[in-house]
Amino acid sequence: MIDIIKKELTIYTALLTLLIFLMHPDLLSEPTIRLGLMQEKDNYMHPLLYTFFVYLILYFFRAIFGLVKKLIGKD
């Protein structure tokens, strides 16, 4: 069970990092400005929420793929 949680947290963290840098490439060059904007708008949670929705979509596709793989493997 702990291995599953570690695996899913690793996937979620990698997805969060990927989405952050895809949506806000200025974090690499000027991180203090981006953090200042987040403080002004008080929107610290939106990266986590967006990542959660994308994670749910990916989890759905992984579940379907796993089900299909199980069905094909029964032959």
LUMBA-682985 format. One record per atom (N, C-alpha, C): x, y negated, z; residue number from 0. Coordinates in steps of 0.05 Angstrom, whole numbers. Layout:
N
<<X Y Z> NUM>
...
***
This chain:
75
<<16 24 0> 0>
<<0 0 0> 0>
<<17 -25 0> 0>
<<39 -25 16> 1>
<<56 -48 17> 1>
<<70 -52 -10> 1>
<<77 -31 -24> 2>
<<89 -33 -50> 2>
<<70 -46 -70> 2>
<<45 -40 -69> 3>
<<25 -52 -87> 3>
<<23 -82 -81> 3>
<<22 -89 -56> 4>
<<20 -117 -48> 4>
<<45 -132 -58> 4>
<<69 -121 -54> 5>
<<93 -133 -63> 5>
<<93 -137 -93> 5>
<<84 -116 -107> 6>
<<83 -118 -137> 6>
<<64 -140 -146> 6>
<<41 -141 -134> 7>
<<21 -161 -142> 7>
<<30 -189 -134> 7>
<<43 -193 -111> 8>
<<54 -219 -104> 8>
<<76 -227 -122> 8>
<<92 -208 -131> 9>
<<114 -215 -150> 9>
<<102 -224 -177> 9>
<<81 -210 -186> 10>
<<68 -218 -211> 10>
<<56 -246 -208> 10>
<<42 -251 -185> 11>
<<29 -276 -181> 11>
<<50 -299 -179> 11>
<<71 -294 -165> 12>
<<92 -315 -163> 12>
<<106 -321 -190> 12>
<<111 -300 -205> 13>
<<123 -304 -232> 13>
<<103 -319 -250> 13>
<<78 -312 -248> 14>
<<58 -326 -264> 14>
<<55 -355 -255> 14>
<<56 -360 -230> 15>
<<55 -388 -219> 15>
<<78 -404 -229> 15>
<<102 -393 -228> 16>
<<126 -407 -237> 16>
<<125 -413 -267> 16>
<<116 -393 -282> 17>
<<114 -396 -311> 17>
<<94 -418 -318> 17>
<<71 -417 -306> 18>
<<50 -437 -312> 18>
<<58 -465 -303> 18>
<<72 -467 -280> 19>
<<81 -493 -271> 19>
<<100 -506 -291> 19>
<<119 -490 -301> 20>
<<138 -502 -319> 20>
<<127 -505 -347> 20>
<<107 -490 -355> 21>
<<94 -494 -381> 21>
<<76 -519 -380> 21>
<<62 -523 -358> 22>
<<44 -546 -356> 22>
<<58 -572 -349> 22>
<<80 -570 -334> 23>
<<94 -594 -325> 23>
<<124 -591 -329> 23>
<<133 -593 -354> 24>
<<162 -590 -360> 24>
<<179 -612 -347> 24>
<<166 -634 -339> 25>
<<182 -656 -326> 25>
<<191 -648 -298> 25>
<<182 -626 -287> 26>
<<191 -617 -261> 26>
<<221 -610 -262> 26>
<<231 -602 -285> 27>
<<259 -596 -287> 27>
<<277 -621 -287> 27>
<<266 -642 -299> 28>
<<283 -666 -301> 28>
<<277 -687 -279> 28>
<<252 -690 -271> 29>
<<245 -710 -251> 29>
<<224 -699 -231> 29>
<<233 -681 -214> 30>
<<214 -669 -195> 30>
<<203 -688 -174> 30>
<<218 -708 -166> 31>
<<208 -726 -146> 31>
<<184 -743 -156> 31>
<<185 -750 -181> 32>
<<163 -765 -193> 32>
<<138 -748 -194> 32>
<<140 -723 -202> 33>
<<117 -705 -203> 33>
<<106 -700 -175> 33>
<<123 -696 -155> 34>
<<113 -692 -128> 34>
<<100 -718 -117> 34>
<<110 -741 -125> 35>
<<98 -766 -117> 35>
<<70 -769 -128> 35>
<<67 -761 -153> 36>
<<40 -762 -166> 36>
<<21 -742 -152> 36>
<<31 -719 -144> 37>
<<14 -700 -130> 37>
<<5 -711 -103> 37>
<<23 -727 -89> 38>
<<16 -739 -64> 38>
<<-5 -761 -67> 38>
<<-2 -776 -89> 39>
<<-22 -798 -94> 39>
<<-49 -786 -99> 39>
<<-50 -765 -115> 40>
<<-76 -754 -123> 40>
<<-86 -733 -104> 40>
<<-70 -725 -85> 41>
<<-77 -705 -65> 41>
<<-87 -679 -78> 41>
<<-72 -669 -98> 42>
<<-81 -645 -112> 42>
<<-59 -623 -111> 42>
<<-54 -614 -87> 43>
<<-34 -593 -83> 43>
<<-44 -566 -90> 43>
<<-70 -562 -90> 44>
<<-82 -535 -93> 44>
<<-86 -527 -122> 44>
<<-87 -546 -141> 45>
<<-95 -539 -168> 45>
<<-76 -519 -181> 45>
<<-49 -519 -177> 46>
<<-33 -498 -189> 46>
<<-40 -470 -179> 46>
<<-46 -468 -154> 47>
<<-54 -442 -142> 47>
<<-80 -433 -154> 47>
<<-99 -451 -157> 48>
<<-125 -443 -168> 48>
<<-123 -435 -197> 48>
<<-109 -450 -213> 49>
<<-106 -443 -241> 49>
<<-92 -417 -244> 49>
<<-71 -413 -228> 50>
<<-57 -387 -229> 50>
<<-75 -364 -221> 50>
<<-92 -368 -201> 51>
<<-110 -347 -192> 51>
<<-129 -339 -214> 51>
<<-140 -359 -229> 52>
<<-158 -352 -251> 52>
<<-144 -337 -273> 52>
<<-120 -346 -280> 53>
<<-104 -332 -301> 53>
<<-97 -304 -291> 53>
<<-90 -301 -265> 54>
<<-83 -275 -254> 54>
<<-107 -257 -255> 54>
<<-131 -267 -249> 55>
<<-155 -250 -251> 55>
<<-160 -240 -279> 55>
<<-155 -257 -299> 56>
<<-159 -248 -327> 56>
<<-138 -227 -334> 56>
<<-113 -231 -326> 57>
<<-92 -211 -331> 57>
<<-98 -185 -316> 57>
<<-108 -187 -291> 58>
<<-115 -163 -276> 58>
<<-137 -147 -289> 58>
<<-157 -161 -300> 59>
<<-178 -148 -315> 59>
<<-168 -133 -339> 59>
<<-150 -145 -354> 60>
<<-138 -132 -377> 60>
<<-121 -108 -369> 60>
<<-106 -111 -347> 61>
<<-89 -89 -337> 61>
<<-107 -66 -328> 61>
<<-129 -72 -316> 62>
<<-148 -51 -307> 62>
<<-160 -36 -331> 62>
<<-168 -51 -351> 63>
<<-179 -38 -375> 63>
<<-158 -21 -389> 63>
<<-133 -31 -391> 64>
<<-112 -16 -404> 64>
<<-106 9 -388> 64>
<<-105 7 -361> 65>
<<-101 30 -344> 65>
<<-123 51 -347> 65>
<<-148 42 -349> 66>
<<-170 60 -353> 66>
<<-168 75 -380> 66>
<<-162 60 -401> 67>
<<-159 72 -427> 67>
<<-136 91 -427> 67>
<<-114 84 -415> 68>
<<-91 102 -413> 68>
<<-98 128 -398> 68>
<<-114 126 -377> 69>
<<-123 150 -363> 69>
<<-141 167 -380> 69>
<<-159 155 -395> 70>
<<-177 170 -412> 70>
<<-163 184 -434> 70>
<<-144 171 -446> 71>
<<-128 183 -468> 71>
<<-110 205 -457> 71>
<<-99 201 -433> 72>
<<-81 221 -422> 72>
<<-94 247 -413> 72>
<<-120 247 -411> 73>
<<-135 271 -402> 73>
<<-134 293 -423> 73>
<<-129 288 -448> 74>
<<-130 308 -470> 74>
<<-111 329 -466> 74>
***
